[in-house]
Amino acid sequence: MSRLQAVLCDMDGTLVDTEPYWETAKLDLTGRYDVPFTHADVSALVGRSMKVTVDALRDAGVPLSDEEILDGLVEAVAARVRAHIPWLPGAQEFLQQMVDEDVPCALVTQAWAPVAEVVVAASNGALQTFVSGGDVTHPKPHPEPYLTAAARLGVDPTRCVAIEDSPSGVESAEAAGAVVIVLPGIHPVPDGPRRIRRDSLVGIDRGYLESLL
C-alpha cells in the first residue's frame, strides 16, 4: 500500500508568487487615503492571516470597515490573478506530475476564495479541493487549515506531504501531522526533524514524496 495519500500545498511562495499583487493592493489602498504604510510594513504581513492584515491596515488609519478593507484587497488581487497567474518555477510541471501519478492534492491558503479559485481552476485537475482563509476559524499557524484540507480529501494528514514557505504555514502543517517540504520564503523557517528543504518544486515526483514518509 502506498504510504503517500495526498499532497497539501500552500499557494503564495510555493505554487505562485502573488505577493507582489497583495503588496500593490495594500499600498494602493493605504495611498488612496494618504495613510503611511511602507514596504517593510507589508513584508511583516507575509504569511499572516487576512484578519491580521485587515487589523494592521485599519490600525494604520484606513477609514473603512473590516469588510470593506478585505473585499477591496481580495477583489484587486483576484483581478490581477485572473489576468495573469504568476506560476513559480516547476509548479505547473509538479502539478501535472501529480495528475499523471494519481496523487490527490489540495490547496491550503490564507488567501480568500476568489483568489484561490483561479489557481485551482488552472491546475488541470491536480488541486481537487481548497481551504481558504475564509473557511477556517483558526488560521495558520493553527493546524485547522491542514486538518480541514485532509478531511475534505478523506485522507490521513500523517500520510500527507505539505509544501510551505512561511514559518506560520510550516507550523500549521507540522501540527496537523504532515511532513513538510520547506521552500525558500521571505521569512526564515527554523530547521526541524520533519522539515525538508528544497530550492523549488523542480524534479519532485511521487517516488520522492513517498521516500519522505
C-alpha positions as CSV (number, residue, x, y, z in Angstrom):
1,M,0.0,0.0,0.0
2,S,1.2,3.5,-0.8
3,R,2.4,5.4,2.2
4,L,1.5,8.7,0.5
5,Q,-2.1,9.7,0.4
6,A,-2.1,13.3,-0.7
7,V,-0.1,16.5,-1.1
8,L,-1.3,19.6,0.6
9,C,0.1,22.8,-1.0
10,D,0.3,26.3,0.2
11,M,-0.3,28.9,-2.6
12,D,1.8,32.0,-2.3
13,G,5.5,31.4,-2.4
14,T,5.1,27.7,-3.2
15,L,2.9,27.4,-6.4
16,V,2.5,31.1,-7.4
17,D,4.1,34.4,-6.4
18,T,1.1,36.7,-5.9
19,E,2.8,38.5,-3.0
20,P,3.6,41.5,-5.3
21,Y,-0.1,41.6,-6.2
22,W,-1.0,41.7,-2.5
23,E,1.7,44.3,-1.8
24,T,0.4,46.6,-4.5
25,A,-3.2,46.2,-3.3
26,K,-2.2,47.2,0.2
27,L,-0.1,50.1,-0.8
28,D,-2.7,51.3,-3.3
29,L,-5.4,51.1,-0.6
30,T,-3.3,53.0,2.0
31,G,-2.2,55.5,-0.6
32,R,-5.7,56.3,-1.5
33,Y,-6.3,57.6,2.0
34,D,-2.9,59.1,2.5
35,V,-2.1,56.5,5.2
36,P,1.6,56.0,5.8
37,F,2.4,52.3,5.0
38,T,5.7,51.1,3.8
39,H,7.2,48.1,2.0
40,A,8.5,47.0,5.4
41,D,5.0,47.1,6.9
42,V,3.8,44.9,4.0
43,S,6.6,42.4,4.4
44,A,5.7,42.0,8.0
45,L,2.3,40.7,7.0
46,V,3.5,38.0,4.6
47,G,2.2,34.6,5.7
48,R,-0.2,36.1,8.2
49,S,-3.9,35.7,8.2
50,M,-6.2,38.2,6.4
51,K,-7.6,39.2,9.8
52,V,-4.1,40.3,10.9
53,T,-3.7,42.2,7.6
54,V,-7.1,43.9,7.9
55,D,-6.4,44.9,11.5
56,A,-3.0,46.3,10.6
57,L,-4.5,48.4,7.8
58,R,-7.3,49.7,9.9
59,D,-5.0,50.5,12.8
60,A,-2.7,52.3,10.4
61,G,-5.6,54.6,9.6
62,V,-7.5,53.2,6.6
63,P,-11.0,54.7,7.3
64,L,-13.0,51.6,6.1
65,S,-14.8,48.7,7.8
66,D,-13.1,45.4,8.1
67,E,-15.3,44.0,5.4
68,E,-14.6,46.9,3.0
69,I,-10.8,46.5,3.5
70,L,-11.0,42.8,3.0
71,D,-13.2,43.0,-0.1
72,G,-11.1,45.7,-1.6
73,L,-7.9,43.7,-1.2
74,V,-9.4,40.4,-2.4
75,E,-11.0,42.0,-5.5
76,A,-7.8,43.8,-6.5
77,V,-5.7,40.7,-6.3
78,A,-8.2,38.4,-7.8
79,A,-8.4,40.7,-10.9
80,R,-4.7,40.6,-11.3
81,V,-4.5,36.8,-10.9
82,R,-7.3,36.3,-13.5
83,A,-5.3,38.4,-15.9
84,H,-2.0,36.5,-15.2
85,I,-1.1,33.7,-12.8
86,P,2.5,34.1,-11.8
87,W,3.5,30.5,-11.5
88,L,6.7,29.7,-9.7
89,P,9.5,27.6,-11.4
90,G,8.4,24.0,-11.6
91,A,5.0,24.5,-10.1
92,Q,2.9,23.7,-13.2
93,E,5.1,20.7,-14.0
94,F,4.8,19.5,-10.5
95,L,1.0,19.7,-10.5
96,Q,0.9,17.8,-13.8
97,Q,3.2,15.2,-12.4
98,M,0.7,14.7,-9.5
99,V,-2.1,14.3,-12.0
100,D,-0.1,11.8,-14.0
101,E,0.8,9.8,-10.9
102,D,-2.7,10.0,-9.4
103,V,-1.7,11.9,-6.3
104,P,-4.6,13.9,-4.8
105,C,-3.7,17.5,-4.0
106,A,-5.4,20.3,-2.0
107,L,-4.6,24.0,-1.8
108,V,-4.3,25.4,1.7
109,T,-4.0,29.1,1.7
110,Q,-4.6,32.2,3.8
111,A,-5.9,34.0,0.7
112,W,-9.6,34.3,0.2
113,A,-11.7,32.1,-2.1
114,P,-11.9,34.4,-5.2
115,V,-8.1,34.2,-5.5
116,A,-7.7,30.5,-4.7
117,E,-10.4,29.5,-7.1
118,V,-8.4,30.9,-10.1
119,V,-5.3,28.9,-9.2
120,V,-7.4,25.7,-8.6
121,A,-9.2,26.1,-12.0
122,A,-5.8,26.4,-13.7
123,S,-4.3,23.4,-12.1
124,N,-5.6,20.9,-14.7
125,G,-7.4,18.9,-12.0
126,A,-4.4,18.5,-9.7
127,L,-5.9,20.6,-6.9
128,Q,-9.1,18.7,-6.1
129,T,-10.2,21.0,-3.3
130,F,-9.0,24.0,-1.4
131,V,-9.2,25.6,2.0
132,S,-9.1,29.4,2.0
133,G,-8.7,31.9,4.8
134,G,-12.5,32.3,5.0
135,D,-13.0,28.5,5.5
136,V,-11.4,28.3,9.0
137,T,-11.9,29.7,12.4
138,H,-8.3,29.4,13.4
139,P,-5.8,30.3,10.6
140,K,-2.2,29.2,10.3
141,P,-0.1,28.5,12.4
142,H,-3.1,26.6,13.9
143,P,-3.4,23.1,12.4
144,E,-7.1,23.7,11.4
145,P,-6.4,24.7,7.8
146,Y,-4.4,21.5,7.1
147,L,-6.7,19.3,9.1
148,T,-9.6,20.7,7.1
149,A,-7.9,20.0,3.8
150,A,-7.0,16.5,4.7
151,A,-10.6,15.9,5.8
152,R,-12.0,17.2,2.6
153,L,-9.8,14.8,0.6
154,G,-10.7,12.0,3.0
155,V,-7.0,11.3,3.9
156,D,-4.9,10.9,7.0
157,P,-2.8,14.0,7.5
158,T,0.1,12.0,8.9
159,R,0.3,10.3,5.4
160,C,0.5,13.6,3.6
161,V,3.3,15.8,2.5
162,A,2.7,19.6,2.8
163,I,4.5,22.2,0.8
164,E,5.1,25.6,2.5
165,D,7.4,28.6,2.6
166,S,6.4,30.6,5.7
167,P,7.0,29.9,9.4
168,S,3.3,30.0,10.2
169,G,2.4,27.7,7.4
170,V,5.1,25.2,8.3
171,E,3.9,25.2,11.9
172,S,0.3,24.6,10.8
173,A,1.2,21.7,8.5
174,E,3.5,20.1,11.1
175,A,1.0,20.5,13.9
176,A,-1.5,18.7,11.6
177,G,0.9,15.7,11.4
178,A,2.3,16.2,7.9
179,V,5.8,16.0,6.7
180,V,6.7,19.5,5.3
181,I,8.8,20.4,2.3
182,V,10.0,23.9,3.0
183,L,10.7,26.2,0.0
184,P,12.6,29.5,0.3
185,G,10.4,32.3,1.6
186,I,10.6,35.9,2.7
187,H,10.9,34.9,6.4
188,P,13.4,32.3,7.6
189,V,12.0,28.9,8.8
190,P,13.9,27.1,11.5
191,D,15.1,23.5,10.9
192,G,13.1,20.6,12.2
193,P,13.1,16.8,12.0
194,R,10.0,16.7,9.8
195,R,11.1,19.7,7.6
196,I,12.8,19.0,4.3
197,R,14.3,21.9,2.5
198,R,14.1,22.3,-1.3
199,D,15.0,25.2,-3.6
200,S,12.0,24.6,-5.8
201,L,9.4,22.0,-6.9
202,V,11.5,21.0,-9.9
203,G,12.1,17.3,-10.0
204,I,9.7,16.3,-7.3
205,D,7.7,13.2,-8.1
206,R,5.7,10.6,-6.3
207,G,8.7,8.4,-5.5
208,Y,10.5,11.2,-3.8
209,L,7.4,12.2,-1.8
210,E,6.9,8.5,-0.7
211,S,10.5,8.5,0.5
212,L,9.8,11.3,2.9
213,L,7.2,9.2,4.7
